[in-house]
């Protein structure tokens, strides 16, 4: 079932994040800030959990990163009053692709090329973690994990996933709720409205959007995933007849095909449902 109480869900994410950080002996965390909604909400949760002075954001522009995403990430960080660093992955990505082509006689293309970018980012974030003793937070959500829309040893990395039990549509609801709390206190939005307004994108190729890459809109995907989970993934259950059969099969097939990725996802904040 979807969450019913945004305040309770948000508080559980904050409490679970603080508990995990402190019980493992850490005081600070590092987060990759993409200018997207997931990393922005994780940053807000972390700041609420342990204080902004202990949260460090890293902007990791790649060959397809837009200026708008960089501006959004910096706007978020300024509003939260958290520290940021910027490390471009373009040179590392280009060098790896060149080395691969020299060794194999052909260039990296498609998913292989996209995944190199995600893994370059992970290496940078883990370097910050190791160098300064900061715990790396994962920024993935439940919808992405279910569909395998993530890179092994790239954006699946991290010690803890504050959003790991939340569907993408629930992430949107919590971000809007957090902004509403700021507004009621007379403050500016915690999550910049430009981040909430733009289509989600991993920005690993030109003009990429999440929904186009997955072939389904998040609002439909989440409804199917939630219904499938209620029916123990029995696609023949009567309650699932309301969905398009092709979309239902596609989601179910991809869920089962990506079990190996979910097996290495980090611990998450369990939001009761």
Phi, psi and omega per residue, in radians:
X1 nan 2.567 3.085
X2 -1.239 2.715 3.094
X3 -1.084 2.546 -3.141
X4 -1.882 -0.436 -3.049
X5 -2.149 1.807 -3.102
X6 -1.110 -0.672 -3.123
X7 -1.087 -0.794 3.140
X8 -1.142 -0.741 -3.136
X9 -1.112 -0.766 -3.132
X10 -1.112 -0.763 -3.134
X11 -1.084 -0.665 3.111
X12 -1.142 -0.680 3.087
X13 -1.086 -0.754 3.139
X14 -1.128 -0.842 -3.114
X15 -1.104 -0.762 -3.119
X16 -1.147 -0.668 3.130
X17 -1.150 -0.821 3.126
X18 -1.077 -0.747 -3.118
X19 -1.086 -0.797 -3.110
X20 -1.119 -0.759 -3.127
X21 -1.061 -0.863 -3.042
X22 -1.289 -0.649 -3.109
X23 -1.190 -0.387 3.112
X24 -1.667 0.169 3.009
X25 1.408 0.361 3.129
X26 -1.819 2.714 3.052
X27 -2.035 -0.412 -3.055
X28 -2.230 2.755 3.097
X29 -2.292 2.767 3.049
X30 -2.147 2.432 -3.089
X31 -2.353 2.371 2.995
X32 -1.372 2.085 -3.126
X33 -1.747 1.941 -3.089
X34 -1.669 -0.207 -2.974
X35 1.497 0.111 3.099
X36 -1.708 3.041 -3.019
X37 -1.240 -0.749 -3.060
X38 -1.063 -0.900 -3.121
X39 -1.150 -0.539 3.121
X40 -1.170 -0.762 3.133
X41 -1.201 -0.661 3.075
X42 -1.072 -0.723 3.107
X43 -1.072 -0.751 3.131
X44 -1.115 -0.754 3.117
X45 -1.072 -0.797 -3.125
X46 -1.096 -0.733 3.121
X47 -1.119 -0.683 3.089
X48 -1.211 -0.492 -3.073
X49 -1.396 -0.783 -3.006
X50 -2.260 0.036 3.135
X51 1.637 2.417 -3.041
X52 -1.063 -0.504 -3.115
X53 -1.195 -0.235 3.141
X54 -1.845 0.129 -3.113
X55 -2.004 2.217 -3.056
X56 -2.118 2.087 3.139
X57 -1.737 2.478 3.115
X58 -2.161 2.101 3.042
X59 -1.521 2.310 -2.994
X60 -2.233 1.156 -3.079
X61 -1.085 2.375 3.096
X62 -2.068 -2.961 -3.066
X63 -1.133 -0.337 -3.104
X64 -2.047 0.199 3.133
X65 -1.284 2.287 -3.138
X66 -1.495 2.688 3.073
X67 -1.082 -0.598 3.141
X68 -1.074 -0.710 -3.139
X69 -1.124 -0.713 3.106
X70 -1.125 -0.759 3.120
X71 -1.104 -0.720 3.125
X72 -1.117 -0.733 3.139
X73 -1.100 -0.740 3.131
X74 -1.208 -0.633 3.095
X75 -1.114 -0.747 3.088
X76 -1.029 -0.863 -3.081
X77 -1.091 -0.712 3.108
X78 -1.101 -0.719 3.131
X79 -1.130 -0.651 3.135
X80 -1.443 -0.216 -3.106
X81 1.090 0.740 3.103
X82 -1.896 2.683 -3.132
X83 -1.273 2.528 3.046
X84 -2.303 2.692 2.992
X85 -2.284 2.664 3.087
X86 -2.174 2.167 3.109
X87 -2.293 1.954 3.107
X88 -1.253 2.417 3.080
X89 -1.765 0.069 -3.025
X90 -1.059 -0.834 -3.107
X91 -1.137 -0.752 3.131
X92 -1.089 -0.742 3.119
X93 -1.093 -0.837 -3.132
X94 -1.075 -0.730 -3.130
X95 -1.128 -0.725 3.138
X96 -1.148 -0.762 3.141
X97 -1.075 -0.698 3.125
X98 -1.146 -0.751 3.132
X99 -1.116 -0.690 3.118
X100 -1.112 -0.774 -3.118
X101 -1.153 -0.658 3.097
X102 -1.093 -0.701 -3.074
X103 -1.356 -0.640 -2.991
X104 -1.866 -0.201 3.092
X105 1.380 0.174 3.088
X106 -2.646 2.637 -3.082
X107 -1.380 2.728 3.000
X108 -1.304 2.326 -3.138
X109 -2.396 2.867 3.019
X110 1.040 -2.383 -3.085
X111 -1.034 -0.663 -3.141
X112 -1.045 -0.736 3.110
X113 -1.176 -0.750 -3.139
X114 -1.081 -0.748 -3.082
X115 -1.171 -0.530 3.072
X116 -1.038 -0.695 3.133
X117 -1.089 -0.800 3.140
X118 -1.085 -0.655 -3.124
X119 -1.317 -0.551 3.016
X120 -1.070 -0.726 3.127
X121 -1.109 -0.720 3.132
X122 -1.077 -0.715 -3.135
X123 -1.068 -0.745 3.122
X124 -1.106 -0.825 -3.107
X125 -1.105 -0.725 3.123
X126 -1.220 -0.454 3.052
X127 -1.165 -0.740 3.040
X128 -1.070 -0.768 -3.126
X129 -1.032 -0.851 -3.112
X130 -1.221 -0.690 -3.072
X131 -1.182 -0.716 -3.003
X132 -1.955 -0.013 3.115
X133 1.283 0.579 3.126
X134 -1.745 2.401 3.078
X135 -1.301 2.317 3.122
X136 -1.549 2.172 3.084
X137 -1.625 2.428 3.060
X138 -1.472 2.588 -3.087
X139 -2.052 0.272 -3.115
X140 -1.371 2.863 3.091
X141 -2.168 3.047 -3.043
X142 -1.172 -0.622 -3.141
X143 -1.109 -0.806 3.124
X144 -1.103 -0.756 -3.130
X145 -1.095 -0.709 -3.127
X146 -1.087 -0.671 -3.071
X147 -1.597 -0.049 -3.068
X148 1.197 0.406 -3.121
X149 -1.500 1.200 -3.095
X150 -2.874 2.897 -3.116
X151 -1.901 2.129 3.045
X152 -0.990 2.336 -3.138
X153 1.082 0.330 3.035
X154 -2.161 -1.773 3.131
X155 -1.426 0.031 2.936
X156 -1.473 -0.145 -3.080
X157 -1.318 2.839 -3.139
X158 2.242 2.706 -3.091
X159 -1.482 -0.448 -3.056
X160 -2.678 2.504 -3.098
X161 -2.065 1.685 -3.135
X162 -1.038 -0.483 -3.093
X163 -1.832 0.178 -2.978
X164 -1.078 -0.420 -3.138
X165 -1.797 0.166 -3.089
X166 -1.900 2.311 2.987
X167 -1.184 2.810 -3.126
X168 -1.035 -0.718 3.141
X169 -1.148 -0.492 3.071
X170 -1.299 -0.606 3.047
X171 -1.031 -0.756 3.109
X172 -1.072 -0.780 -3.137
X173 -1.075 -0.734 -3.128
X174 -1.198 -0.645 3.099
X175 -1.116 -0.757 3.121
X176 -1.153 -0.652 3.113
X177 -1.134 -0.763 -3.128
X178 -1.103 -0.676 3.083
X179 -1.133 -0.663 3.130
X180 -1.115 -0.634 3.107
X181 -1.155 -0.695 3.100
X182 -1.124 -0.729 -3.140
X183 -1.099 -0.715 -3.130
X184 -1.162 -0.399 3.096
X185 -1.594 0.043 3.135
X186 1.435 0.294 -3.117
X187 -1.798 2.908 3.049
X188 -1.250 2.808 3.098
X189 -0.989 2.417 3.090
X190 -1.234 -0.803 3.080
X191 -1.688 2.013 -3.140
X192 -0.902 2.429 -3.090
X193 -1.110 -0.466 3.104
X194 -1.138 -0.523 3.102
X195 -1.252 -0.731 3.123
X196 -1.174 -0.493 -3.011
X197 -1.445 -0.481 -2.996
X198 -1.509 2.644 3.120
X199 -1.110 2.360 3.105
X200 -1.030 2.390 -3.135
X201 -2.660 2.428 3.038
X202 -1.399 -0.253 -3.141
X203 0.897 0.840 3.102
X204 -1.824 -0.094 3.040
X205 -2.664 2.959 -3.055
X206 -1.123 2.284 3.055
X207 0.993 0.537 -3.116
X208 -1.378 2.451 2.950
X209 -2.286 2.641 -3.108
X210 -1.039 -0.841 -3.027
X211 -1.154 -0.628 3.085
X212 -1.198 -0.695 -3.142
X213 -1.140 -0.671 -3.130
X214 -1.485 -0.317 3.135
X215 1.350 0.416 -3.125
X216 -2.829 2.529 3.105
X217 -1.338 2.583 -3.093
X218 -1.044 -0.682 -3.094
X219 -1.115 -0.610 3.082
X220 -1.335 -0.782 3.138
X221 -0.984 -0.847 -3.087
X222 -1.142 -0.651 3.098
X223 -1.109 -0.743 3.121
X224 -1.164 -0.800 -3.140
X225 -1.055 -0.743 -3.122
X226 -1.161 -0.725 3.122
X227 -1.169 -0.715 3.103
X228 -1.069 -0.728 -3.137
X229 -1.142 -0.591 3.097
X230 -1.194 -0.469 -3.100
X231 -1.849 0.363 3.134
X232 0.924 0.625 3.101
X233 1.025 0.545 2.997
X234 -1.530 1.730 -3.047
X235 -1.174 -0.214 3.135
X236 -1.616 0.005 -3.128
X237 -1.071 2.409 -3.106
X238 -0.950 -0.610 -3.093
X239 -1.137 -0.298 -3.091
X240 -1.641 -0.007 -3.119
X241 -1.184 -0.260 -3.124
X242 -1.316 -0.197 -3.112
X243 -1.683 2.697 3.048
X244 -1.060 2.196 -3.054
X245 -1.017 -0.674 -3.131
X246 -1.189 -0.722 3.101
X247 -1.158 -0.711 3.124
X248 -1.048 -0.816 -3.136
X249 -1.130 -0.744 -3.141
X250 -1.051 -0.804 -3.132
X251 -1.144 -0.794 3.141
X252 -1.084 -0.761 -3.133
X253 -1.114 -0.756 -3.121
X254 -1.219 -0.600 3.084
X255 -1.034 -0.864 -3.109
X256 -1.218 -0.624 -3.116
X257 -1.198 -0.365 -3.078
X258 -1.885 0.370 3.080
X259 -1.041 -0.580 -3.116
X260 -1.149 -0.520 3.083
X261 -1.292 -0.743 -3.126
X262 -1.121 -0.429 -3.137
X263 -1.133 -0.380 -3.131
X264 -1.940 0.173 3.049
X265 -1.176 2.608 -3.107
X266 -1.285 2.921 3.020
X267 -0.977 2.660 -3.052
X268 -2.296 2.895 3.037
X269 -1.392 1.913 -3.075
X270 -1.389 1.916 3.106
X271 -1.657 2.057 -3.086
X272 -1.044 2.393 3.122
X273 -2.461 nan nan
